[in-house]
Amino acid sequence: MVITRRWAVFLTAVGVWTWLIWPRFALAIYRDDRSFVDGAPAAFFWIHALLIAASLTIGTVVGVLGVRAWRASGRRRIAEESVAGTPSRPQD
């Protein structure tokens, strides 16, 4: 599968966005009065912890795919330029 650089940037941005948003949400859940009952984690806490963990995992995978796609597109570009006989880097 070939992913364009534009999609690679989008995927990477989604991964970064996930890591910016969900930890803040986790802190809000931790501080919520419904998270703990008599000092023990309540179902409210565990359900949200599972959702946060799943979202961070998915965000990480998407971000890694974006970075890998970006790097692969750079290698493809260099390969295409070398096949076409165009220098891949400016010469002095």
DRENDO-1510 file (C-alpha; in Angstrom, 1 decimal, always signed):
<recs>
REC; n; res; u; v; w
REC; 1; MET; +0.0; +0.0; +0.0 .
REC; 2; VAL; +1.3; +3.5; -0.9 .
REC; 3; ILE; +0.4; +6.3; +1.5 .
REC; 4; THR; +1.0; +9.9; +0.2 .
REC; 5; ARG; +3.0; +12.4; +2.2 .
REC; 6; ARG; -0.2; +14.3; +2.9 .
REC; 7; TRP; -1.8; +11.3; +4.5 .
REC; 8; ALA; +1.4; +10.5; +6.4 .
REC; 9; VAL; +1.3; +14.0; +7.9 .
REC; 10; PHE; -2.4; +13.6; +8.8 .
REC; 11; LEU; -1.7; +10.2; +10.5 .
REC; 12; THR; +1.2; +11.6; +12.4 .
REC; 13; ALA; -0.9; +14.6; +13.5 .
REC; 14; VAL; -3.7; +12.3; +14.7 .
REC; 15; GLY; -1.1; +10.3; +16.8 .
REC; 16; VAL; +0.2; +13.5; +18.3 .
REC; 17; TRP; -3.3; +14.9; +19.0 .
REC; 18; THR; -4.2; +11.7; +20.7 .
REC; 19; TRP; -1.3; +12.0; +23.1 .
REC; 20; LEU; -2.1; +15.7; +23.8 .
REC; 21; ILE; -5.8; +15.1; +24.6 .
REC; 22; TRP; -6.2; +11.8; +26.3 .
REC; 23; PRO; -3.7; +12.2; +29.2 .
REC; 24; ARG; -5.5; +15.4; +30.2 .
REC; 25; PHE; -8.8; +13.5; +30.1 .
REC; 26; ALA; -7.3; +10.8; +32.2 .
REC; 27; LEU; -6.3; +13.4; +34.8 .
REC; 28; ALA; -9.9; +14.8; +34.8 .
REC; 29; ILE; -11.3; +11.3; +35.3 .
REC; 30; TYR; -8.9; +10.6; +38.1 .
REC; 31; ARG; -10.0; +13.8; +39.9 .
REC; 32; ASP; -13.7; +13.1; +39.3 .
REC; 33; ASP; -15.7; +12.3; +42.5 .
REC; 34; ARG; -17.3; +9.3; +40.8 .
REC; 35; SER; -13.9; +7.6; +40.1 .
REC; 36; PHE; -13.4; +6.3; +43.7 .
REC; 37; VAL; -15.8; +4.9; +46.2 .
REC; 38; ASP; -14.5; +4.4; +49.7 .
REC; 39; GLY; -11.0; +4.8; +48.4 .
REC; 40; ALA; -11.3; +2.0; +45.8 .
REC; 41; PRO; -11.6; +2.5; +42.0 .
REC; 42; ALA; -15.2; +2.4; +40.9 .
REC; 43; ALA; -16.6; +1.0; +37.6 .
REC; 44; PHE; -16.7; +4.6; +36.3 .
REC; 45; PHE; -12.9; +4.8; +36.7 .
REC; 46; TRP; -12.2; +1.4; +35.2 .
REC; 47; ILE; -14.4; +1.9; +32.1 .
REC; 48; HIS; -12.7; +5.3; +31.4 .
REC; 49; ALA; -9.3; +3.8; +32.0 .
REC; 50; LEU; -10.0; +1.1; +29.4 .
REC; 51; LEU; -11.2; +3.7; +26.9 .
REC; 52; ILE; -8.2; +5.9; +27.5 .
REC; 53; ALA; -5.7; +3.0; +27.2 .
REC; 54; ALA; -7.4; +1.8; +24.0 .
REC; 55; SER; -7.4; +5.3; +22.5 .
REC; 56; LEU; -3.7; +5.9; +23.4 .
REC; 57; THR; -2.8; +2.5; +21.8 .
REC; 58; ILE; -4.7; +3.2; +18.6 .
REC; 59; GLY; -3.3; +6.8; +18.5 .
REC; 60; THR; +0.2; +5.4; +18.9 .
REC; 61; VAL; -0.2; +2.9; +16.1 .
REC; 62; VAL; -1.7; +5.5; +13.8 .
REC; 63; GLY; +1.2; +7.9; +14.6 .
REC; 64; VAL; +3.8; +5.3; +14.0 .
REC; 65; LEU; +2.2; +4.4; +10.7 .
REC; 66; GLY; +2.3; +8.1; +9.7 .
REC; 67; VAL; +6.0; +8.4; +10.6 .
REC; 68; ARG; +6.8; +5.2; +8.7 .
REC; 69; ALA; +4.8; +6.3; +5.7 .
REC; 70; TRP; +6.6; +9.7; +5.7 .
REC; 71; ARG; +10.0; +8.0; +5.8 .
REC; 72; ALA; +9.0; +5.5; +3.0 .
REC; 73; SER; +7.7; +8.3; +0.8 .
REC; 74; GLY; +11.1; +10.1; +1.1 .
REC; 75; ARG; +12.9; +6.8; +0.1 .
REC; 76; ARG; +10.5; +6.4; -2.8 .
REC; 77; ARG; +11.1; +9.9; -4.0 .
REC; 78; ILE; +14.9; +9.4; -3.9 .
REC; 79; ALA; +14.5; +6.1; -5.7 .
REC; 80; GLU; +12.3; +7.6; -8.4 .
REC; 81; GLU; +14.7; +10.5; -8.9 .
REC; 82; SER; +17.7; +8.2; -9.2 .
REC; 83; VAL; +15.9; +6.1; -11.8 .
REC; 84; ALA; +14.9; +9.2; -13.8 .
REC; 85; GLY; +18.5; +10.3; -13.7 .
REC; 86; THR; +17.7; +13.5; -11.8 .
REC; 87; PRO; +20.0; +14.1; -8.8 .
REC; 88; SER; +18.3; +13.5; -5.5 .
REC; 89; ARG; +20.3; +16.3; -3.8 .
REC; 90; PRO; +21.5; +19.6; -5.1 .
REC; 91; GLN; +25.1; +19.5; -6.3 .
REC; 92; ASP; +27.6; +22.2; -5.3 .
</recs>
